[in-house]
Amino acid sequence: MRSLAFFLIALNLFLLAYGQGFFGIAPSELGRSPSPKPFFNHANIHIGTPQS
């Protein structure tokens, strides 16, 4: 019974490490590509009166 509990804890820790990306790219990040623009693109912000 102790060996089963130890095995389940070890499996749980392995799956946690795999999901966090300790063995390479995390599964949640697969297929994502970086944005071509910077995250904060201040050139597109226009302050003034709204046009209707």
C-alpha positions as CSV (number, residue, x, y, z in Angstrom):
1,M,0.0,0.0,0.0
2,R,2.9,2.4,0.8
3,S,4.5,1.7,-2.6
4,L,1.2,2.5,-4.4
5,A,0.9,5.8,-2.5
6,F,4.6,6.6,-3.3
7,F,4.0,5.8,-7.0
8,L,0.9,8.0,-7.1
9,I,2.8,10.9,-5.5
10,A,5.7,10.5,-7.9
11,L,3.4,10.4,-10.9
12,N,1.6,13.5,-9.7
13,L,4.9,15.4,-9.3
14,F,6.0,14.2,-12.8
15,L,2.8,15.4,-14.4
16,L,3.1,18.8,-12.6
17,A,6.6,19.3,-13.8
18,Y,5.6,18.3,-17.3
19,G,2.7,20.7,-17.3
20,Q,4.9,23.6,-16.1
21,G,7.4,23.0,-18.9
22,F,10.4,21.6,-16.9
23,F,11.2,19.1,-19.7
24,G,10.8,21.5,-22.6
25,I,8.0,23.7,-24.0
26,A,4.9,23.5,-21.8
27,P,1.9,21.9,-23.6
28,S,-0.1,25.2,-23.2
29,E,2.5,27.1,-25.2
30,L,2.7,24.7,-28.1
31,G,1.7,26.2,-31.4
32,R,1.9,29.8,-30.2
33,S,4.0,32.3,-32.3
34,P,5.2,35.6,-31.0
35,S,3.3,38.7,-32.1
36,P,4.9,40.7,-35.0
37,K,4.2,44.0,-33.1
38,P,5.4,44.9,-29.7
39,F,2.9,44.4,-26.9
40,F,2.6,48.1,-26.2
41,N,2.3,49.9,-29.6
42,H,2.1,53.6,-28.5
43,A,2.3,54.8,-32.2
44,N,-1.4,53.8,-32.7
45,I,-2.7,55.8,-29.7
46,H,-4.3,59.1,-30.7
47,I,-5.4,61.5,-27.9
48,G,-7.9,64.2,-28.8
49,T,-11.5,64.7,-29.6
50,P,-13.4,61.7,-31.0
51,Q,-14.5,61.9,-34.6
52,S,-18.0,60.8,-35.5
